[in-house]
Amino acid sequence: MTTTTPSSNHHLSPAFPGRAPWGTAGKLRAWQQGAMEAYLDQQPRDYLAVATPGAGKTTFALTLASWLLHHHVVQQVTVVAPTEHLKKQWAEAAARIGIKLDPEYSAGPLSKEYHGIAVTYAGVGVRPMLHRNRVEQRKTLVILDEIHHAGDSRSWGEACLEAFEPATRRLALTGTPFRSDTNPIPFVEYGEDADGVRRSVADYTYGYGSALADGVVRPVIFLTYSGNMRWRTKAGDEIEARLGEPMTKDAVSQAWRTALDPRGEWMPSVLRAADHRLTEVRKAIPDAGGLVIASDQDSARAYAKLLREITGHAATVVLSDDTGASQRIEDFRQSEDRWMVAVRMVSEGVDVPRLAVGVYATTISTPLFFAQAVGRFVRSRRRGETASVFLPTIPMLMSFANEMEVERDHVLDKPKKDKDEDPYAEEAELLKEAEKEQDEDTGDQEQLPFEALESDAVFDRVMYDGAEFGMQAHPGSEEEQDYLGIPGLLEPDQVQMLLQKRQARQISHSKKRPAEEADLLELPADRRPVVTHKELLELRKQLNTLVGAYVHQSGKPHGVIHTELRRVCGGPPSAEATAGQIRQRIDKVREWATRMK
């Protein structure tokens, strides 16, 4: 396995060697050259290359395909892509270097003018034997783009195995090799780690950290927004919570969805802020574009309407079941329009290099999807560009943002069940105990739908290069504008210095401000951590323990004590209470216990 690091190729230009040794491209980047040399040295049948989104996997793969065709190692090429749009994009990229792929192939003999075909994983799933017959008849290189999609369903994985098992060479590509399930990915090698867990083994890895050091991708500034959310459950309970406060998984989901409701104030405020940021970026990069990633089609249309009201210009809307979706993406890529709103379709692989500002307006919370989504904004075109991504203050998303430079492998095995060997056993036990409210009737919380009632937005913090900056501020305030107005072209160290200076200025102004004027939390971001879900579980466990002790002291049932705590302190059942509400109940039950002594 080969892994590039900033130290391993710091002496090389990102465009090294500045020539095309196989006559396929104007120049190769250092990692592409390294991956080519590693492949040609090994000449393996199967090769997995992991390269961060925006690094140029397509150029590497087509350079290799050209070499294999030229040296008669293979006679034809089959590219398998996740979507119809990407299938066409591969064919267009291949045509530019003289490899002709048919993206419309369905069955039968292929015209002699083509060197191969481009198909989707779904297409292979429908007719695996058709593709098996093709690779059995002629020596074939199969390029499996974003190979993790072969694990999306067992049928797709089995179809790929059946179709491409006889292939002469197989090149697997991915920017995000990890998955949230344990379906094995075809043609990927797995090796046991020190804990006996099987993980994917890449032949060549070029991670985000290395690409960032080489100037191949843009650094990302994450701007997060908190705010108060209020919604109503099916049982009629009105719940109020603040984004970033620890709460149950269901409550986090409901608060998150309330924030993303286009009828509230959170989304319009964040879209206005994002458009302000885009205006600043376009001063240095005139064609810079923005992308809102939505959860569903109704939300996407509503966000587009809000953007039209904010900007005075129509936004491009891309819906996955729209027959013209691919053309809309292409039109937006070629234009200088400000905003595109899409549902999932552009989360992976679609090449729109001018995208520089993003709004993560979906409740999809897997690290795989998050990395793919952020990957749409990191493709670098010129020195000094930065990407800006707006997020709700959700602990999970902030954790993903902080881990952008961490390499991940696909884990095939779940942790062992034995509690002593299971690293997640303690947390699972905490979860089980904390969610068990003895004698407290909380109803069937998991199944409750909700109605979003109202939301507001508060600028929370900026996350950059593993550090956090800023102090909370209202949308439209001078403090918020300080961060939205960061120039669009800056070197990474200049961004860091500017963020430090602006936070220092905020702190200085805050100290001079009379206490009665401070209507928001007067703490810098690095002293205002987002409390994790695990810390909430600890608080709930502490409350349950204290209630249990007070049961013996008072002789009252658990349910009576919990009900009395709710009556005195206010708020929902403990399963949906925020950290602040739980702490208040902890203090109250301690007060009761002290009085009885």
Long-range contacts (C-beta under 8 A, 24 or more apart in sequence): 1-201, 1-202, 1-203, 1-204, 1-205, 2-34, 2-35, 2-38, 2-203, 2-204, 2-205, 3-202, 3-204, 3-205, 3-206, 3-207, 3-407, 4-30, 4-31, 4-34, 4-204, 4-205, 4-206, 4-207, 4-210, 5-209, 5-210, 6-209, 6-210, 6-213, 6-214, 9-34, 9-210, 9-214, 10-213, 14-214, 14-215, 14-216, 20-63, 22-63, 22-66, 22-67, 22-70, 23-66, 23-70, 24-62, 24-63, 24-66, 24-67, 24-97, 24-98, 25-59, 25-62, 25-63, 25-97, 28-59, 28-60, 28-63, 29-55, 29-56, 29-59, 29-214, 29-216, 30-214, 31-55, 31-56, 31-60, 31-204, 31-206, 31-210, 31-211, 31-214, 31-216, 32-56, 32-59, 32-60, 32-63, 34-204, 35-60, 35-204, 35-206, 36-60, 36-63, 36-64, 36-67, 38-203, 38-204, 39-64, 39-203, 39-204, 40-67, 42-203, 44-203, 45-168, 45-169, 45-170, 46-170, 46-172, 46-187, 46-189, 47-169, 47-170, 47-171, 47-172, 47-203, 47-204, 48-147, 48-172, 48-173, 48-174, 48-177, 48-187, 48-188, 48-189, 48-200, 48-201, 48-202, 48-203, 48-204, 49-171, 49-172, 49-173, 49-174, 49-202, 49-203, 49-204, 49-205, 49-206, 50-174, 50-175, 50-177, 50-202, 50-204, 50-205, 50-206, 50-207, 51-173, 51-175, 51-204, 51-205, 51-206, 51-211, 52-175, 52-206, 52-207, 52-208, 52-210, 52-211, 52-217, 52-375, 52-378, 53-175, 53-176, 53-217, 53-348, 53-349, 53-371, 53-372, 53-374, 53-375, 53-376, 53-378, 53-379, 54-211, 54-216, 54-217, 54-218, 54-375, 54-378, 54-379, 54-380, 55-175, 55-206, 55-211, 55-216, 55-217, 56-216, 57-145, 57-173, 57-175, 58-90, 58-93, 58-145, 59-93, 61-143, 61-145, 61-171, 61-173, 62-93, 62-94, 62-97, 62-99, 63-97, 64-171, 65-94, 65-99, 65-141, 65-143, 65-171, 66-97, 66-98, 66-99, 68-141, 68-169, 69-99, 69-115, 69-141, 73-139, 73-141, 73-168, 73-169, 74-139, 74-140, 74-141, 74-168, 74-169, 75-138, 75-139, 75-140, 76-110, 76-115, 76-116, 76-134, 76-138, 76-139, 76-140, 76-141, 77-101, 77-115, 77-116, 77-117, 77-140, 77-141, 77-142, 77-143, 78-116, 78-117, 78-118, 78-119, 78-131, 78-134, 78-135, 78-140, 78-141, 78-142, 78-143, 78-164, 78-167, 79-116, 79-117, 79-118, 79-119, 79-142, 79-143, 79-145, 80-118, 80-119, 80-120, 80-121, 80-124, 80-142, 80-143, 80-144, 80-145, 80-160, 81-118, 81-119, 81-120, 81-121, 81-145, 81-146, 81-349, 82-120, 82-121, 82-145, 82-146, 82-149, 82-348, 82-349, 83-120, 83-345, 83-348, 83-349, 84-120, 84-326, 85-325, 85-326, 85-329, 85-345, 85-350, 86-120, 86-145, 86-349, 86-350, 87-118, 87-119, 87-120, 88-118, 88-326, 89-349, 89-350, 89-351, 90-118, 90-143, 90-145, 91-118, 94-118, 110-134, 116-140, 116-141, 121-149, 121-150, 121-152, 121-156, 121-159, 121-160, 122-156, 124-156, 124-159, 124-160, 124-163, 125-153, 125-155, 125-156, 125-159, 128-158, 128-159, 128-160, 128-162, 128-163, 129-162, 129-163, 130-163, 131-163, 131-164, 132-162, 132-163, 132-164, 132-165, 132-166, 135-163, 135-164, 135-166, 135-167, 135-168, 136-166, 139-168, 140-167, 140-168, 140-169, 141-167, 141-168, 141-169, 141-170, 141-171, 142-167, 142-169, 142-170, 142-171, 143-171, 143-173, 144-170, 144-171, 144-172, 144-173, 144-186, 144-187, 145-173, 145-349, 146-173, 146-174, 146-175, 146-176, 146-348, 146-349, 147-172, 147-173, 147-174, 147-177, 147-185, 147-186, 147-187, 147-188, 148-174, 148-176, 148-177, 148-178, 148-179, 148-185, 148-368, 148-410, 150-185, 150-186, 151-179, 151-181, 151-183, 151-184, 151-185, 151-186, 151-410, 152-183, 153-183, 154-183, 157-183, 157-184, 157-185, 157-186, 160-186, 160-187, 161-186, 161-187, 175-371, 175-372, 175-375, 176-367, 176-368, 176-371, 176-372, 176-375, 176-408, 177-202, 177-408, 177-409, 177-410, 178-367, 178-368, 178-408, 178-409, 178-410, 178-411, 179-368, 179-410, 180-366, 180-367, 180-368, 182-411, 182-412, 182-413, 182-414, 184-412, 185-410, 188-410, 190-410, 190-412, 196-413, 196-416, 197-411, 197-412, 197-413, 197-415, 198-411, 198-412, 198-413, 199-409, 199-410, 199-411, 199-412, 200-409, 200-410, 200-412, 201-409, 202-409, 205-407, 207-405, 207-407, 208-378, 208-404, 208-405, 209-405, 209-407, 212-405, 212-492, 215-380, 215-383, 216-380, 217-378, 217-379, 217-380, 218-356, 218-377, 218-378, 218-379, 218-380, 218-385, 218-386, 218-387, 219-386, 219-387, 219-464, 219-465, 219-492, 219-495, 220-374, 220-377, 220-378, 220-386, 220-387, 220-388, 220-389, 220-401, 220-404, 220-464, 221-386, 221-387, 221-388, 221-389, 221-462, 221-463, 221-464, 221-486, 221-495, 222-389, 222-390, 222-391, 222-398, 222-401, 222-462, 222-463, 222-464, 223-273, 223-277, 223-388, 223-389, 223-390, 223-391, 223-459, 223-461, 223-462, 223-463, 223-483, 223-484, 224-390, 224-391, 224-392, 224-393, 224-397, 224-398, 224-460, 224-461, 224-462, 224-463, 225-266, 225-269, 225-270, 225-273, 225-390, 225-391, 225-392, 225-393, 225-457, 225-458, 225-459, 225-460, 226-392, 226-393, 226-457, 226-458, 226-460, 226-472, 227-259, 227-265, 227-266, 227-269, 227-455, 227-456, 227-457, 227-458, 228-455, 228-456, 229-254, 229-255, 229-258, 229-259, 229-266, 229-452, 229-454, 229-455, 230-258, 230-453, 230-454, 230-455, 231-255, 231-257, 231-258, 231-450, 231-451, 231-452, 231-453, 232-450, 232-451, 232-453, 233-445, 233-448, 233-449, 233-450, 234-448, 234-449, 234-450, 235-443, 235-448, 237-572, 237-576, 238-453, 239-450, 239-572, 239-576, 241-578, 242-578, 243-392, 243-393, 243-394, 243-460, 244-393, 244-394, 244-395, 244-460, 244-530, 244-531, 245-531, 245-578, 245-579, 245-580, 246-395, 246-531, 246-532, 246-533, 246-535, 246-536, 246-539, 246-578, 246-579, 247-533, 247-536, 247-576, 247-577, 247-578, 247-579, 248-435, 248-445, 248-536, 248-575, 248-576, 249-533, 250-445, 250-446, 250-448, 250-575, 250-576, 251-575, 251-576, 251-578, 252-394, 252-395, 252-396, 252-533, 253-363, 254-450, 256-363, 256-392, 256-394, 257-363, 257-450, 257-452, 258-450, 258-452, 258-453, 258-455, 259-392, 259-455, 259-457, 260-295, 260-299, 260-361, 260-362, 260-363, 260-392, 261-452, 261-455, 262-299, 262-302, 262-303, 262-305, 262-306, 263-302, 263-452, 264-452, 264-454, 264-455, 264-456, 265-454, 265-455, 265-456, 265-457, 266-392, 266-455, 266-456, 266-457, 267-303, 267-306, 267-361, 267-455, 268-306, 268-310, 269-456, 269-457, 269-475, 270-359, 270-361, 270-390, 270-457, 270-475, 271-303, 271-306, 271-307, 271-310, 271-359, 272-310, 272-475, 272-476, 273-390, 273-457, 273-459, 273-475, 273-480, 273-484, 274-357, 274-358, 274-359, 274-388, 274-390, 275-307, 275-310, 275-311, 275-338, 275-339, 276-481, 276-484, 276-485, 277-357, 277-388, 277-390, 277-484, 278-338, 278-339, 278-356, 278-357, 280-484, 280-485, 280-486, 280-487, 280-488, 281-356, 281-357, 281-388, 281-488, 282-488, 283-487, 283-488, 284-487, 284-488, 284-489, 285-354, 285-356, 285-382, 285-385, 285-488, 285-489, 286-336, 287-336, 287-354, 288-354, 288-355, 288-356, 288-357, 288-488, 289-332, 289-336, 289-337, 289-338, 289-339, 289-340, 289-352, 289-354, 289-355, 289-356, 289-357, 290-338, 290-339, 290-340, 290-355, 290-356, 290-357, 290-358, 290-359, 291-339, 291-340, 291-341, 291-342, 291-346, 291-352, 291-355, 291-357, 291-358, 291-359, 291-376, 291-377, 292-339, 292-340, 292-341, 292-342, 292-358, 292-359, 292-361, 293-342, 293-343, 293-344, 293-346, 293-347, 293-358, 293-359, 293-360, 293-361, 293-362, 293-373, 294-341, 294-342, 294-343, 294-361, 294-362, 295-343, 295-361, 295-362, 295-363, 295-364, 296-343, 297-343, 299-343, 299-361, 300-341, 300-342, 300-343, 301-341, 303-341, 303-361, 304-339, 304-341, 307-338, 307-339, 307-341, 311-338, 311-339, 313-337, 313-338, 313-339, 315-339, 315-340, 315-341, 316-340, 316-341, 317-341, 317-342, 318-342, 318-343, 318-345, 318-346, 319-343, 319-345, 320-344, 320-345, 346-376, 347-372, 347-373, 347-376, 348-372, 348-375, 350-376, 351-379, 352-376, 353-379, 353-381, 354-381, 355-379, 355-387, 356-385, 356-386, 356-387, 356-388, 356-488, 357-387, 357-388, 357-389, 357-390, 358-387, 358-388, 358-389, 358-390, 359-389, 359-390, 360-389, 360-390, 360-391, 360-392, 360-397, 365-394, 365-396, 365-397, 367-400, 367-403, 367-408, 370-397, 370-400, 371-400, 371-404, 374-401, 374-404, 382-489, 383-491, 384-489, 384-490, 384-491, 385-488, 385-489, 386-486, 386-488, 386-489, 386-490, 386-492, 386-495, 393-460, 393-461, 393-530, 395-530, 395-531, 395-532, 395-533, 396-533, 398-463, 398-530, 401-463, 402-463, 402-466, 405-466, 427-534, 427-537, 430-534, 430-537, 430-538, 430-541, 431-537, 433-541, 433-544, 434-536, 434-537, 434-538, 434-540, 434-541, 434-544, 435-540, 435-575, 436-544, 437-544, 437-558, 437-562, 437-573, 437-574, 437-575, 438-544, 438-547, 438-548, 438-558, 438-559, 439-557, 439-558, 439-559, 439-560, 439-562, 440-558, 440-559, 440-562, 440-563, 440-573, 440-574, 441-559, 442-573, 442-574, 442-575, 442-576, 443-573, 445-573, 445-575, 445-576, 458-520, 459-483, 460-525, 461-525, 461-528, 462-499, 462-525, 464-495, 464-496, 464-499, 465-492, 465-495, 465-496, 467-496, 467-499, 467-526, 468-525, 468-526, 469-499, 469-500, 469-502, 469-503, 469-524, 469-525, 469-526, 470-499, 470-502, 470-503, 470-506, 470-524, 470-525, 471-503, 471-506, 471-507, 471-510, 471-520, 471-521, 471-522, 471-523, 471-524, 471-525, 472-520, 472-521, 472-523, 472-528, 473-520, 474-520, 479-506, 482-506, 531-579, 535-579, 536-579, 536-582, 539-579, 539-582, 539-583, 539-586, 540-574, 540-582, 542-586, 543-574, 543-582, 543-585, 543-586, 543-589, 546-586, 546-589, 546-590, 546-593, 547-589, 549-593, 550-589, 550-592, 550-593, 553-593, 553-596, 554-592, 554-596, 561-589, 565-589
